[in-house]
Structure formats: structure tokens, C-alpha cells
Amino acid sequence: MAINAGNINEVELKSSLRKETIKSIKKDWQLYSLLILPIIYYIIFKYGPLYGNIIAFRKYVPGGPVYGTEWVGFRYFEMFITDPTFWNVFKNNIILSVGSLIFGFPLPIIFALLLNELSNGLFKRVVQTTSYLPHFLSAVIVAEIIMEMLSPTSGVINMLIKTLGGEPIHFLASPEWFRPIYWISGIWQETGWGAIIYLAALSNISPELYEAAAIDGAGRWQQTVHITIPGIMPTIIILLILNIGGLMGVGFEKILLLYNPLTYSTADVISTYLYRMGLESNNFSYATAIGLFESIIGFTLVTVANYVSRKLTDTSLW
């Protein structure tokens, strides 16, 4: 009987890897034990609730069976697809998230490049620490700061407008102002934090490359274009893919705290609409169908972005 040498080698390799893995776990079991709580967390709060998506296809009545009373198929999907309100919040969701990507994604890169050029170590640390502190503020605090600054009576912005001879503007009651407020506050809150990853990537670039470029007569701008940016490009691509995958997920807490019926036309997004439909109106099946639709779009976006990146740059998440 003929024996396939390739299959034997493959079996031996798998056996060897299995033994090495077991040996590694036995040796560093304390480190591997740290994975237990994160795994339990993801099973309970991430993977377990996935089964609850079944009520998007079943009629759920509060107080009734957990997974609904009867099978209704795609009825709830047809409801939101034909609902003009849903498409308005979907449009708002896209505009806010794409705007955040366009305005917010390049700034941490630029900020990291500028910080990297600072020669004064103390000043660099102070600027970096000051810039990423807003990231740790809760949505409640950020919303309160925004409301205080934009108050039509005592806000700093309106006091400046009145000093210059203008009329106070009720920013948070004006639909046309909500999107700029959301984008600017997001930039203020996340730019410093996002720059940390790029600074870490910059530290991995060999100084010898800059020395060689300087000997060849390259200035700082040429070094940035031909060494620095290509050196952090894989990091940029990975973070861009992740940001594209999260386009459908805008800041629910901040929007919920800042919006009101006067600004629904530009501020109401899918997550806040789900909140009103699900928790306030008790229409859980309808809300679940919309949430499932949103998740499918997010998964599709990150998959397409990853495929395009792999084809064009040979850099991808998988």
C-alpha cells in the first residue's frame, strides 16, 4: 500500500505543534489564566446575545416567551424598509459617520507627525498628555461641557458673539449646527488618543534611514514623505479598515444627551431610533430587525475594505 509522505509530514507537524502548545500552556499557565475572564465576558455579552436576533423574525410581546410567540419571517424588515423615518435616520447615520471619518481620521496622523518632530522631550510629553486626556471623559461630561459652552445665555461662544455685536445662537436647538458640533467635539476628544498608536509605529522606524536620507541631502519634508509615512502606512491601513467597519456605529450616548425633537432631522441616527422604538415603544422585534440590518452592513463594509486593501496594498486584517 502506497504511503503519502506529504500526509505523514503534515500529521507529524500538527502533532509537534500540539505538543509545543500544551507544553507552553503548562509552563505559562498563569499568563493563560488571565484569558479566562475576557473569554467569559465575550461569551456572555457578545456571543450569547446573538441568539436573541431570532426575535427579528418572530413576533415578540413583552411578558410573553423570550424568543417570541409566532414566526413572522421578514415582516419587520419590510416595515423599516418602507418606513421614511428609518431612511432619514439612516442618512443621518451615514453623514455623521462619514464626516467623522473624513475630518477625524487624518488628524491623529498629522498630530503624531508634528509631535514626532518636537525635540523638547518635556514639552512633547505635556502636549501628548493634555491631548489624550479628553478621551477618558465620559459622554455625560463631554455633553455637559458642550452645553455649557454653547448656552445661549452664559456660554463662552455666545458671549463672544455678543461681544462682537452679534445675536446669540441657540446651537443645540438648530438642526444645521448639530453635525459640526458632533464632528468638532469628536475631533477634540479622540485626536490625541488616536495619535498614540501612530507614535508607537513611528518609534519602530530605524533612525539609520533618516541618517542615510540626510546624507543624501533630503530635507525634513522629503524624509517625512519618503520614510515616515511609508513606515506607518500599514498601521494607517489597518486603522482605516477598522474605522470603515465602524461607520454605522456613531456615538449613541453623546447624541442621546445632545439631541432633542428640534434637531431630529439631522441628529437622529439608527442607534437613537432603536432606543426609542425598542425601549420606549416596546417594539423589540422591529428594533432587533433594524439592529441586525445595521450589523450586516457594518460586517459588509469591513469585509470589502479588507479585500480592497489586501489587493491594493498587501496589508489587511486577515
C-alpha positions as CSV (number, residue, x, y, z in Angstrom):
1,M,0.0,0.0,0.0
2,A,1.4,3.4,-1.0
3,I,2.0,5.9,1.7
4,N,1.8,9.6,1.1
5,A,4.9,11.2,2.6
6,G,3.3,14.6,2.5
7,N,0.4,13.5,4.6
8,I,2.8,11.9,7.1
9,N,4.9,15.1,7.4
10,E,1.7,17.1,7.9
11,V,0.5,14.8,10.6
12,E,3.9,14.9,12.4
13,L,3.9,18.7,12.1
14,K,0.4,19.0,13.6
15,S,1.4,16.6,16.4
16,S,4.5,18.6,17.1
17,L,2.6,21.9,17.2
18,R,0.0,20.3,19.6
19,K,2.8,19.1,21.9
20,E,4.5,22.5,21.9
21,T,1.2,24.3,22.6
22,I,0.4,22.0,25.6
23,K,4.0,22.5,26.8
24,S,3.7,26.3,26.5
25,I,0.3,26.3,28.4
26,K,1.8,24.2,31.2
27,K,4.8,26.4,31.5
28,D,3.0,29.8,31.4
29,W,-0.4,28.7,32.8
30,Q,-0.5,31.9,35.0
31,L,-0.5,34.1,31.9
32,Y,-3.0,32.0,30.0
33,S,-5.3,32.1,33.1
34,L,-5.7,35.8,32.5
35,L,-7.6,35.0,29.3
36,I,-10.4,33.3,31.3
37,L,-12.3,36.4,32.3
38,P,-12.2,38.1,28.9
39,I,-13.4,34.8,27.3
40,I,-16.2,34.6,29.7
41,Y,-17.1,38.2,29.1
42,Y,-17.3,37.7,25.3
43,I,-19.3,34.5,25.6
44,I,-21.9,36.1,27.9
45,F,-22.1,39.6,26.5
46,K,-21.1,39.3,22.8
47,Y,-21.8,35.8,21.5
48,G,-24.6,34.7,23.8
49,P,-26.9,37.6,22.8
50,L,-26.5,36.8,19.1
51,Y,-29.2,34.1,19.6
52,G,-31.6,36.9,20.6
53,N,-31.6,38.1,17.0
54,I,-34.1,35.5,16.3
55,I,-36.9,37.8,17.5
56,A,-36.2,39.9,14.4
57,F,-38.1,37.1,12.6
58,R,-40.7,36.4,15.3
59,K,-43.4,38.5,17.0
60,Y,-42.3,39.4,20.5
61,V,-44.8,40.5,23.1
62,P,-43.5,41.9,26.4
63,G,-44.3,39.4,29.1
64,G,-44.5,36.6,26.7
65,P,-42.0,33.9,25.6
66,V,-38.4,35.2,25.5
67,Y,-38.0,34.3,21.8
68,G,-41.4,35.5,20.6
69,T,-44.8,33.9,20.1
70,E,-45.0,33.3,16.4
71,W,-42.9,33.2,13.3
72,V,-43.4,36.3,11.0
73,G,-40.5,36.0,8.6
74,F,-39.2,39.2,7.1
75,R,-42.2,41.3,8.2
76,Y,-40.2,43.7,10.4
77,F,-37.6,44.1,7.7
78,E,-40.3,45.1,5.2
79,M,-41.7,47.6,7.8
80,F,-38.4,49.6,8.3
81,I,-37.5,49.4,4.6
82,T,-40.8,51.1,3.7
83,D,-40.6,53.5,6.7
84,P,-39.5,57.0,5.6
85,T,-38.3,57.8,9.1
86,F,-35.9,54.9,9.1
87,W,-34.3,56.1,5.8
88,N,-33.9,59.6,7.3
89,V,-32.1,58.3,10.4
90,F,-30.0,56.0,8.1
91,K,-29.0,59.1,6.0
92,N,-28.1,61.0,9.2
93,N,-26.1,58.0,10.4
94,I,-24.1,57.9,7.2
95,I,-23.5,61.7,7.1
96,L,-22.3,61.8,10.7
97,S,-20.1,58.7,10.5
98,V,-18.5,59.6,7.1
99,G,-17.9,63.2,8.3
100,S,-16.2,61.8,11.4
101,L,-14.0,59.6,9.2
102,I,-13.1,62.4,6.7
103,F,-12.4,65.0,9.3
104,G,-11.3,62.9,12.2
105,F,-9.2,60.1,10.7
106,P,-6.3,62.2,9.2
107,L,-5.9,64.5,12.2
108,P,-4.3,61.9,14.6
109,I,-1.8,61.1,11.8
110,I,-0.9,64.7,11.3
111,F,-0.8,65.3,15.1
112,A,1.5,62.3,15.6
113,L,3.9,63.6,12.8
114,L,4.0,67.0,14.4
115,L,4.7,65.5,17.8
116,N,7.4,63.4,16.4
117,E,9.2,66.5,15.2
118,L,9.4,68.0,18.7
119,S,12.9,67.9,20.2
120,N,12.0,69.1,23.6
121,G,11.0,65.9,25.5
122,L,9.3,67.6,28.4
123,F,7.1,69.8,26.1
124,K,6.3,66.8,23.9
125,R,5.1,64.8,26.9
126,V,3.0,67.7,28.3
127,V,1.3,68.2,24.9
128,Q,0.7,64.5,24.4
129,T,-0.8,64.0,27.9
130,T,-3.0,67.1,27.5
131,S,-4.3,66.0,24.1
132,Y,-5.4,62.5,25.1
133,L,-7.0,63.3,28.4
134,P,-10.4,64.2,26.8
135,H,-10.6,60.6,25.6
136,F,-11.2,59.4,29.2
137,L,-14.1,61.8,29.8
138,S,-17.5,60.2,29.9
139,A,-20.1,61.1,27.3
140,V,-22.1,62.8,30.1
141,I,-19.2,65.1,31.0
142,V,-18.5,65.9,27.3
143,A,-22.2,66.6,26.7
144,E,-22.3,68.9,29.7
145,I,-19.2,70.8,28.6
146,I,-20.7,71.3,25.2
147,M,-24.0,72.5,26.6
148,E,-22.2,74.9,28.9
149,M,-20.0,76.3,26.2
150,L,-22.9,76.7,23.7
151,S,-25.5,78.0,26.2
152,P,-27.4,81.0,24.6
153,T,-27.3,82.9,27.8
154,S,-24.0,82.1,29.6
155,G,-22.0,80.1,27.1
156,V,-18.5,81.3,26.2
157,I,-19.2,81.1,22.4
158,N,-22.4,83.2,22.6
159,M,-20.7,85.7,25.0
160,L,-18.0,86.2,22.4
161,I,-20.7,86.5,19.6
162,K,-22.5,89.2,21.7
163,T,-19.2,91.0,22.4
164,L,-18.6,91.2,18.6
165,G,-22.1,92.7,18.2
166,G,-23.9,89.6,17.0
167,E,-27.1,87.9,18.2
168,P,-26.9,84.8,20.4
169,I,-27.4,81.5,18.6
170,H,-29.2,78.5,20.1
171,F,-26.8,76.0,18.7
172,L,-28.3,72.9,20.3
173,A,-31.8,73.8,19.0
174,S,-30.6,74.4,15.4
175,P,-30.6,71.3,13.2
176,E,-27.9,72.8,10.9
177,W,-25.4,73.2,13.8
178,F,-25.7,69.7,15.2
179,R,-23.4,67.9,12.8
180,P,-20.5,70.4,13.1
181,I,-20.8,70.2,16.9
182,Y,-20.7,66.5,16.8
183,W,-17.7,66.4,14.5
184,I,-15.7,69.1,16.3
185,S,-16.3,67.5,19.7
186,G,-15.3,64.1,18.4
187,I,-12.0,65.5,17.0
188,W,-11.3,67.2,20.3
189,Q,-12.0,64.0,22.2
190,E,-10.2,61.5,20.1
191,T,-7.3,63.1,18.2
192,G,-4.7,62.8,21.0
193,W,-5.7,59.3,21.8
194,G,-5.6,58.2,18.2
195,A,-2.1,59.7,17.8
196,I,-0.7,57.3,20.4
197,I,-0.8,54.4,18.0
198,Y,0.9,56.3,15.3
199,L,3.6,57.5,17.7
200,A,4.3,53.8,18.6
201,A,4.5,53.0,14.9
202,L,6.9,55.9,14.3
203,S,9.2,54.7,17.1
204,N,9.8,51.4,15.1
205,I,11.2,53.3,12.1
206,S,15.0,52.8,12.0
207,P,16.9,56.1,12.7
208,E,19.5,54.9,10.2
209,L,17.0,55.5,7.4
210,Y,16.8,59.2,8.4
211,E,20.6,59.5,8.7
212,A,21.1,58.0,5.2
213,A,18.4,60.3,3.8
214,A,20.1,63.3,5.4
215,I,23.5,62.4,3.9
216,D,21.8,62.2,0.5
217,G,20.5,65.8,1.0
218,A,16.9,65.0,1.9
219,G,15.1,67.7,4.0
220,R,12.6,67.0,6.7
221,W,9.7,67.2,4.4
222,Q,11.3,64.7,2.0
223,Q,12.1,62.4,4.9
224,T,8.5,62.5,6.0
225,V,7.1,61.8,2.6
226,H,9.6,59.0,1.6
227,I,10.4,57.4,5.0
228,T,8.0,58.3,7.8
229,I,4.6,58.0,6.0
230,P,5.6,54.7,4.2
231,G,6.8,53.4,7.6
232,I,3.5,53.9,9.3
233,M,1.3,53.1,6.2
234,P,0.5,49.5,7.4
235,T,-0.8,51.0,10.7
236,I,-2.8,53.6,8.8
237,I,-4.4,51.0,6.5
238,I,-5.4,48.7,9.4
239,L,-7.0,51.5,11.4
240,L,-8.7,52.8,8.3
241,I,-10.3,49.3,7.7
242,L,-11.4,49.3,11.4
243,N,-12.9,52.8,11.1
244,I,-14.7,51.9,7.9
245,G,-16.2,48.8,9.6
246,G,-17.4,51.0,12.4
247,L,-19.1,53.6,10.1
248,M,-22.6,52.5,11.2
249,G,-21.7,52.9,14.9
250,V,-21.8,56.6,15.8
251,G,-21.6,57.9,19.4
252,F,-25.0,56.8,20.8
253,E,-24.5,58.3,24.3
254,K,-23.3,61.7,23.1
255,I,-26.1,62.1,20.5
256,L,-28.8,60.9,23.0
257,L,-27.6,63.5,25.5
258,L,-27.3,66.4,23.0
259,Y,-30.2,65.9,20.6
260,N,-33.9,66.9,21.1
261,P,-37.0,66.9,18.9
262,L,-36.0,70.2,17.3
263,T,-32.8,68.6,15.9
264,Y,-34.2,65.1,15.0
265,S,-34.0,66.0,11.3
266,T,-30.2,66.0,11.4
267,A,-29.3,64.3,14.7
268,D,-31.5,61.2,14.9
269,V,-29.4,58.2,14.0
270,I,-30.1,54.4,13.9
271,S,-29.0,53.8,17.5
272,T,-31.2,56.5,18.9
273,Y,-34.1,55.4,16.7
274,L,-33.6,51.9,18.0
275,Y,-33.6,53.2,21.6
276,R,-37.0,54.9,21.0
277,M,-38.5,52.0,19.1
278,G,-37.2,49.3,21.4
279,L,-37.1,50.6,25.0
280,E,-39.6,53.5,24.8
281,S,-42.2,51.9,22.4
282,N,-41.6,48.3,23.5
283,N,-41.4,47.3,19.8
284,F,-38.4,44.9,20.4
285,S,-38.8,42.8,17.3
286,Y,-38.8,45.8,15.0
287,A,-35.8,47.3,16.8
288,T,-33.9,44.0,16.6
289,A,-34.5,43.8,12.8
290,I,-33.0,47.2,12.3
291,G,-30.1,46.4,14.6
292,L,-29.4,43.2,12.6
293,F,-29.6,45.1,9.4
294,E,-27.1,47.6,10.7
295,S,-24.7,44.8,11.8
296,I,-24.8,43.2,8.4
297,I,-23.9,46.5,6.7
298,G,-21.0,47.0,9.1
299,F,-19.7,43.5,8.5
300,T,-20.0,44.0,4.7
301,L,-18.1,47.3,4.9
302,V,-15.2,45.9,6.9
303,T,-15.0,42.8,4.6
304,V,-15.0,44.9,1.4
305,A,-12.5,47.3,2.9
306,N,-10.2,44.5,3.9
307,Y,-10.4,42.8,0.5
308,V,-9.6,46.1,-1.4
309,S,-6.7,46.8,1.0
310,R,-5.3,43.3,0.5
311,K,-5.5,43.7,-3.3
312,L,-4.0,47.2,-3.5
313,T,-1.5,47.3,-0.6
314,D,-0.9,43.7,0.6
315,T,-2.0,44.9,4.1
316,S,-5.2,43.5,5.7
317,L,-6.7,42.3,8.9
318,W,-6.9,38.7,7.6
